[in-house]
Amino acid sequence: MDFNVVGVGEVLWDLLLTGEQLGGAPANFAYHAHALGAPVKFITRVGKDDHGREIIRRFREMGLPDTTVQVDESVPTGTAKVALSGNGLAQFTIQENVAWDHIAVTPEALAAARAADAICFGSLAQRCQPSRNTIQQLVAATPADALRVFDINLRQQFYSLGVIEESLRLANVLKLNDDELPALSKILSLPGSTEHQVERQLECLAQTYSLRLVALTRGAKGSLLYQDGRWSDCPSRPVKVVDTVGAGDSFTAALVLGLLRKMDLDEINTLTNEVARYVCSCAGGAPSLPVEFARKFSLAPAQ
């Protein structure tokens, strides 16, 4: 059985020293979900410029449909300057007032949301009112039993308490990393503030916002999943890191497919780590994935 997966939010060019790489967390998510075997629609907006035309060309090349990619004639396609630390961790400086700040509720976007088995969205693309209203309307339009995945993706100053709380109320799955958890804990005044109280914070988030699952990625330490009182703690294995761009987004894509397939929690955690570890070993956020990853999800029994 195929599942309809939707990503909504920013697409941009990561300006690396080695050259431009297609990026944006929800764009990376959409690419990886497609590469893992899911039919995907990605709702975003690009400028009527060379960068925008190249994004549409790349999407077609990757097999992603462009029917939900909007073209803005007034503002440019987004870019982000990326600086890599010695261990491959990325720091972003993101251009403001760009096309993905103006995503609209089009008939194509609304139809994609209404047919979604899973939708993934973040906080960054909600930094401006037009896209914020659109994203929240589209997430709310998904079927009642759909996965609504909030991949929080805190960047620079582009988030607020109001956006985070409304997104958590709309979501039923939360994914965040070990840098974002302390920031979120402070914003929401969660109980516990030390590394040893992580489980308490995740459980509090799940209970307060009625989340089906909370996923915490921890870089080289692997990932922690919490679902209905059950924990899955998966340590990572060593890998030679080229850069970490897109690794978290590939994790989210694998998580979504595992949940849609109703795979065992530990199996999901193991596979998501394998995919993310592979992406860390490659340059850029959307490398070609080995076909065995897609086979692992397609062979998993749907229930």
C-alpha positions in Angstrom: 0.0 0.0 0.0 1.3 3.5 -0.9 0.9 6.4 1.5 0.6 10.0 0.4 3.3 12.1 2.1 3.3 15.9 2.0 6.0 18.4 3.0 5.2 22.1 3.4 7.6 25.0 3.9 10.9 26.4 2.8 13.0 25.5 -0.2 16.3 27.3 -0.7 19.9 27.2 -1.8 22.5 26.4 0.8 25.5 28.6 -0.2 28.4 26.4 0.8 32.1 27.1 0.2 32.1 24.0 -2.1 29.1 25.4 -4.1 25.3 25.8 -4.0 23.3 22.9 -2.6 19.5 22.5 -2.8 18.2 22.7 0.8 15.5 23.6 3.3 14.4 21.2 5.9 10.9 20.3 4.5 12.4 20.1 1.0 15.1 17.7 2.2 12.3 15.7 4.0 10.3 15.5 0.8 13.2 14.3 -1.2 14.2 11.6 1.3 10.6 10.4 1.7 10.4 10.1 -2.1 13.8 8.3 -2.2 12.5 5.9 0.4 9.5 5.0 -1.8 6.6 7.2 -0.8 4.5 9.3 -3.2 5.3 12.9 -2.2 3.9 16.4 -2.8 5.9 19.3 -1.6 4.2 22.7 -1.1 6.5 25.6 -1.3 7.1 28.9 -3.3 10.1 30.0 -5.4 11.0 33.2 -7.2 10.6 33.8 -10.9 14.4 33.7 -11.2 17.2 31.4 -12.2 17.4 29.9 -8.7 13.7 29.2 -8.8 13.8 27.7 -12.3 16.7 25.4 -11.3 14.7 24.2 -8.2 11.8 23.2 -10.4 14.2 21.5 -12.8 15.9 19.6 -10.0 12.6 18.5 -8.6 11.6 17.0 -12.0 15.0 15.4 -12.2 14.5 13.8 -8.8 11.0 12.6 -9.6 9.2 15.1 -7.3 6.1 16.6 -8.8 6.1 20.4 -9.2 2.4 21.0 -9.3 2.4 22.3 -5.7 5.5 24.5 -6.3 4.3 28.1 -6.5 6.2 30.9 -8.4 6.3 34.4 -7.0 7.0 37.3 -9.4 7.8 39.8 -6.7 10.4 38.3 -4.3 13.4 36.0 -4.9 14.0 32.4 -4.3 15.5 31.8 -0.8 19.1 31.3 0.0 21.1 30.5 3.2 24.8 31.0 3.9 26.2 27.8 5.5 29.3 27.7 7.6 30.6 24.2 8.7 32.5 23.7 11.9 35.5 21.3 12.1 33.2 18.3 12.9 30.8 19.1 10.0 28.1 20.8 12.0 26.2 23.5 10.0 25.5 27.0 11.0 22.9 28.9 8.8 22.4 32.6 8.0 19.0 32.7 6.3 17.9 35.4 3.8 14.7 37.2 4.7 11.7 38.3 2.6 11.9 35.5 0.0 9.4 33.5 -1.9 8.8 30.8 0.7 7.6 33.6 3.1 4.6 33.9 0.9 3.2 30.4 0.4 -0.5 30.6 -0.5 -3.4 28.2 -0.1 -3.9 27.2 -3.7 -6.4 24.5 -4.9 -3.4 22.2 -5.6 -2.0 22.7 -2.1 -5.4 22.1 -0.4 -6.0 19.0 -2.4 -2.6 17.6 -1.5 -3.2 18.3 2.2 -6.7 16.7 2.2 -5.3 13.5 0.6 -2.3 13.3 2.9 -1.5 10.3 5.1 1.3 12.3 6.7 2.3 16.0 6.5 5.5 17.5 7.8 6.0 21.1 8.7 8.4 23.3 10.8 8.7 26.6 12.5 11.0 28.4 10.1 8.6 28.8 7.3 6.1 30.3 9.8 8.3 33.3 10.5 6.0 35.5 8.3 2.2 35.8 8.6 1.3 34.7 5.0 3.1 31.4 5.1 2.2 30.9 8.8 -1.5 31.2 8.0 -1.1 28.9 5.0 0.8 26.2 6.8 -1.6 26.1 9.7 -4.6 26.0 7.4 -3.1 23.1 5.4 -2.1 21.1 8.4 -5.6 21.5 9.8 -7.1 20.3 6.5 -5.4 16.9 6.7 -7.6 13.8 7.5 -8.2 13.2 11.2 -6.0 10.1 11.2 -3.1 11.6 9.3 0.3 12.0 10.9 1.0 15.7 11.5 4.7 15.9 12.1 6.1 19.1 13.6 9.9 19.1 12.9 10.5 22.1 15.0 13.8 23.2 13.2 14.7 26.3 15.3 16.8 28.7 13.3 18.3 32.0 14.4 15.6 34.3 15.8 12.9 32.9 13.5 10.5 31.4 16.1 8.2 32.5 18.8 6.2 31.0 21.7 2.9 31.6 19.8 4.1 29.7 16.6 5.5 26.9 18.6 2.4 26.4 20.8 0.0 26.5 17.9 2.2 24.1 15.9 2.3 21.7 18.8 -1.5 21.9 19.1 -1.9 21.0 15.4 0.7 18.2 15.5 0.5 14.7 16.7 4.2 13.9 16.2 7.1 16.1 17.4 10.7 15.7 16.2 13.5 17.8 17.6 17.3 17.6 18.3 19.4 17.8 21.4 20.2 21.5 20.7 16.5 22.4 20.3 15.2 20.6 23.4 16.9 23.0 26.0 15.6 26.0 24.0 12.1 24.5 23.8 12.2 23.6 27.5 13.0 27.2 28.4 10.3 28.6 26.1 7.6 26.3 27.4 8.9 26.1 31.0 9.1 22.3 30.9 10.0 20.5 34.1 13.6 19.3 34.3 16.6 21.1 32.9 19.5 18.7 32.9 20.6 15.9 30.6 19.4 13.4 33.1 15.8 14.7 32.9 15.4 14.5 29.1 12.9 11.6 29.4 10.7 13.7 31.8 10.7 16.6 29.3 9.7 14.4 26.3 7.0 12.7 28.3 5.7 16.1 29.4 5.5 17.3 25.8 3.7 14.2 24.7 1.1 14.5 27.5 0.6 18.3 27.4 0.0 18.4 23.6 -1.5 14.9 23.1 1.3 13.7 20.9 1.4 10.2 19.5 5.2 10.2 19.4 8.1 12.4 20.3 11.5 11.8 18.6 14.8 13.3 19.9 17.9 13.1 17.7 21.2 13.3 19.6 23.9 13.4 16.9 26.6 10.8 17.6 24.6 9.5 20.6 21.8 8.3 18.4 18.1 8.9 19.0 15.4 8.5 21.6 11.7 7.8 20.8 8.7 8.0 23.1 5.3 6.5 22.2 2.4 5.8 24.5 4.5 5.1 27.6 7.2 3.1 25.7 10.8 4.2 25.1 13.2 3.3 22.4 16.8 4.3 22.8 19.1 3.7 19.8 22.8 4.5 20.0 24.5 5.5 16.8 27.5 3.8 15.2 30.7 5.7 14.2 30.7 7.3 10.8 33.0 9.7 9.0 31.0 12.9 8.9 31.2 15.0 5.8 28.5 17.4 6.9 25.3 17.1 8.9 23.1 19.0 6.4 19.9 17.1 5.8 20.6 14.2 8.2 17.8 15.2 10.6 15.4 15.6 7.6 16.2 12.1 6.4 15.6 10.8 9.9 12.2 12.4 9.9 11.3 10.9 6.5 12.3 7.5 7.6 10.4 8.0 10.9 7.2 8.9 9.0 7.4 5.8 6.7 8.1 3.5 9.7 5.1 4.9 11.5 2.8 4.7 8.4 3.9 1.1 8.0 3.2 0.4 11.7 6.7 -1.0 12.2 8.0 -1.8 15.7 9.3 1.2 17.5 12.8 -0.2 17.9 12.9 -1.2 14.3 11.9 2.3 13.3 14.6 3.8 15.5 17.3 1.6 14.0 16.4 2.3 10.4 16.1 6.1 11.0 19.6 6.1 12.4 21.0 4.1 9.5 19.5 6.5 7.0 20.7 9.6 8.9 24.1 8.2 9.4 24.5 7.6 5.7 23.4 11.2 4.9 26.1 12.5 7.3 28.7 10.6 5.3 27.7 12.5 2.1 27.9 16.2 1.0 24.7 18.2 1.0 21.3 17.6 2.3 19.9 15.4 -0.6 22.4 12.8 -1.6 21.3 9.7 -3.5 20.2 7.0 -1.1 21.1 3.3 -1.5 18.2 1.3 -2.8 18.3 -1.1 0.1 16.9 1.6 2.4 13.7 1.8 0.2 13.5 -2.0 0.2 13.5 -2.1 4.0 10.5 0.1 4.1 8.7 -1.5 1.2 9.2 -5.0 2.7 7.8 -4.0 6.0 4.2 -5.3 6.4 1.5 -2.6 6.3 -1.3 -3.2 8.8 
